Amino acid sequence: MTYAHGTPDAPQVTVRGEGRLEAEPELARIWVTVSARGTDRTETITDLTRRNARVLDLIKALGDAVDHVETGSLSLTPELTRKGRGEHVHAYTGRVRVTAELADFTALGELVTRLADLEMTSVDGPSWELRPASPVHAEARRLAVEEAVQRARAYAAALGTSLSSLLELSDAGLDRGPMPRRAAFGTAAVAFSAEAGGEAPPLDLEPQRQTVTAEVVARFTMEPPAL
């Protein structure tokens, strides 16, 4: 029979263990927004399609350096005149949002600069991240379990006894990393550099180290101490 709170013959100890690691990021994610605006609907769509294709060409030209690329939201919005009656469209605004994940950071600075230098294109990022299946997460969990065992043994030793068996081991919470810092790159500053020197120099981007934390709760039985 298992007793939830232990008995004099099978006292229990419940402890929490934490594992914390710092590691270099494995991915950098950027968000690219392509825009177009015009009075003719077809021409606006054509401009948007052309600019979106240019963005995708620049990203895919990096080959294996790009881990993943996808097109997100797409919108084409008519702008109505504020004066007069009826639905009179005076312009159309289109936007496409592209997300790219890079595993090779050496090409990141140049890519961001070239993307931001494109017509009606803005870039947000990067967000530095670890892969979901990164071994860093598993190592943090191992350290958390190791600390829980050591802490339980320390309590048992303080009572002059030892651990007997493990009753329960559970996550105390999800692995947590830092909130990603996202720097925004506007077209104006990069375009100014391009006018001054003919071509904007690549941005020097330093990867942000990632902190991974894992927590567990463990419950053990102990040999009855001689109190």
C-alpha positions in Angstrom: 0.0 0.0 0.0 1.3 3.5 -0.8 0.6 6.2 1.7 0.2 9.7 0.2 1.9 11.4 3.2 4.1 8.6 4.4 4.1 6.6 7.6 6.5 6.3 10.5 7.8 3.1 8.9 8.0 4.7 5.4 8.6 8.5 5.9 8.6 10.6 2.7 10.5 13.6 1.5 9.4 15.8 -1.4 11.9 18.1 -3.1 12.2 20.4 -6.0 15.2 20.3 -8.4 16.2 22.9 -11.0 18.5 22.7 -14.0 19.8 25.9 -15.7 22.0 26.1 -18.7 23.2 28.8 -21.1 23.8 28.0 -24.7 24.4 29.6 -28.1 21.2 30.0 -30.2 20.6 27.5 -33.0 18.1 29.6 -35.0 17.5 33.2 -35.9 14.0 34.1 -37.0 13.2 37.3 -39.0 9.9 38.7 -40.2 9.7 40.5 -43.6 6.7 42.6 -44.5 6.3 43.5 -48.2 3.8 46.3 -49.1 2.3 47.9 -52.2 -0.1 50.7 -52.8 -1.7 52.1 -55.9 -4.9 53.4 -57.4 -5.3 50.4 -59.7 -6.1 47.0 -58.1 -4.4 44.9 -60.7 -1.2 47.0 -60.7 -1.1 46.9 -56.9 -1.3 43.1 -56.9 1.3 43.0 -59.6 3.7 45.2 -57.6 3.1 43.1 -54.5 3.7 39.9 -56.3 6.9 41.2 -57.8 8.3 42.5 -54.5 7.3 39.3 -52.7 9.1 37.2 -55.3 12.2 39.3 -54.9 12.2 38.8 -51.1 11.8 35.0 -51.5 14.6 34.9 -54.1 17.0 36.7 -51.7 16.1 34.3 -48.9 16.2 31.1 -50.9 19.5 32.1 -52.5 21.2 31.4 -49.2 20.5 27.7 -49.7 21.2 25.5 -46.6 21.7 28.5 -44.4 17.9 28.9 -44.4 16.3 26.4 -42.2 12.7 27.3 -43.0 10.7 30.0 -44.9 7.0 30.5 -45.1 4.5 33.0 -46.2 2.1 34.1 -43.5 -0.7 36.7 -43.7 -1.7 38.3 -47.0 -4.0 41.3 -47.3 -5.3 43.6 -50.1 -7.4 46.4 -48.7 -9.4 49.0 -50.6 -9.2 52.5 -49.3 -12.5 54.4 -49.6 -12.7 58.2 -50.2 -13.9 60.1 -47.1 -15.9 62.6 -49.1 -19.1 62.0 -51.1 -21.6 59.2 -50.9 -21.3 55.6 -52.0 -18.3 53.3 -52.0 -15.7 55.0 -54.0 -12.2 53.4 -53.9 -9.3 55.8 -54.3 -6.4 53.4 -53.6 -5.5 49.8 -52.7 -3.0 48.7 -50.1 -1.5 45.2 -50.2 0.8 43.4 -47.7 2.5 40.1 -47.5 4.3 38.8 -44.4 7.2 36.3 -44.8 8.9 34.5 -41.9 12.4 33.0 -42.3 14.5 30.9 -39.9 18.3 30.8 -40.4 20.6 28.3 -39.0 23.8 29.9 -40.4 24.2 33.3 -38.7 27.1 34.4 -40.9 24.7 35.3 -43.7 22.1 36.9 -41.4 23.5 40.5 -41.4 23.9 40.7 -45.1 20.4 39.3 -45.7 18.7 41.7 -43.3 20.5 44.6 -45.0 19.6 43.6 -48.5 16.0 42.9 -47.5 15.6 46.2 -45.8 17.0 48.0 -48.9 14.2 46.7 -51.1 11.4 48.9 -52.1 8.4 49.0 -49.6 9.9 46.3 -47.5 10.4 46.2 -43.7 12.3 43.7 -41.6 11.7 42.8 -37.9 14.0 40.6 -35.8 16.0 38.6 -35.2 14.6 36.4 -32.6 17.3 34.1 -31.3 16.1 30.6 -30.4 17.0 27.0 -29.7 15.4 24.2 -31.7 12.5 22.5 -29.8 14.4 19.2 -29.9 17.7 20.7 -28.9 19.8 18.5 -26.5 20.2 21.5 -24.3 16.6 21.0 -23.1 17.3 17.4 -22.2 20.5 18.3 -20.4 18.6 20.9 -18.3 16.1 18.3 -17.3 18.8 15.9 -16.4 20.4 18.5 -14.2 17.1 19.2 -12.5 16.6 15.5 -11.6 20.2 15.3 -10.4 19.7 18.3 -8.1 16.4 16.8 -6.8 18.2 13.6 -5.8 21.0 15.4 -4.2 18.7 17.6 -2.2 16.6 14.6 -1.0 19.8 12.8 0.0 20.9 15.8 2.0 17.6 15.9 3.9 17.8 12.2 4.6 21.4 12.5 5.7 20.4 15.3 8.1 18.1 12.8 9.7 20.8 10.2 9.9 19.1 7.9 7.3 19.0 7.3 3.6 16.6 7.3 0.7 14.7 4.1 0.0 12.7 4.4 -3.2 11.3 6.9 -5.7 7.6 7.4 -5.5 7.0 10.2 -8.0 8.9 12.5 -10.5 7.0 15.2 -12.3 7.7 18.5 -14.2 7.2 21.5 -12.0 6.7 23.6 -15.1 7.6 24.0 -18.8 11.1 24.7 -19.9 11.5 28.5 -20.0 13.9 30.6 -22.0 14.3 34.3 -22.1 11.9 36.5 -23.9 13.4 37.0 -27.3 14.7 40.4 -28.0 13.5 41.7 -31.4 15.3 44.6 -33.0 13.4 46.4 -35.8 15.2 47.4 -38.9 13.5 50.2 -40.9 14.2 50.9 -44.5 15.0 54.5 -44.0 18.3 54.1 -42.1 19.5 51.4 -44.4 18.5 53.3 -47.5 20.4 56.3 -46.3 23.6 54.3 -45.9 23.1 52.9 -49.4 22.9 56.4 -50.9 26.0 57.5 -49.1 28.2 54.5 -50.1 26.4 52.9 -53.0 25.5 49.8 -51.1 24.6 49.3 -47.5 27.2 47.3 -45.4 26.0 44.1 -43.7 24.7 44.6 -40.2 26.9 43.1 -37.4 24.5 41.0 -35.4 25.7 39.3 -32.2 23.7 36.1 -31.3 22.0 36.3 -27.9 22.8 33.4 -25.6 19.8 31.4 -24.5 19.0 30.5 -20.9 17.1 27.2 -20.5 15.5 26.2 -17.2 13.9 22.9 -16.2 12.2 22.2 -12.9 11.0 18.9 -11.4 9.3 17.7 -8.2 10.4 14.4 -6.8 9.0 12.4 -3.9 11.0 9.7 -2.1 10.6 7.3 0.8 13.3 7.1 3.4 14.5 4.5 5.8 13.0 5.2 9.2 15.4 7.5 11.0 16.4 6.9 14.6 15.1 10.1 16.2 
